[in-house]
């Protein structure tokens, strides 16, 4: 079963253009999430180092 055959998600990924657009969005959100995790871990580390 592919994502295009899914009843709910299929309408968002039914054409290659839509699939490429959503993949770019997912990748961008993933990069932003990684940046926030790094900033959060750095903040916690600095808090405990200089406490």
Buried (B, 14 or more C-beta within 10 A) or exposed (E): EEEBEEEEEEEBBEEEEEBEEBEEEEEEEEEEEEEEEEEEEEEEEEEEEEE
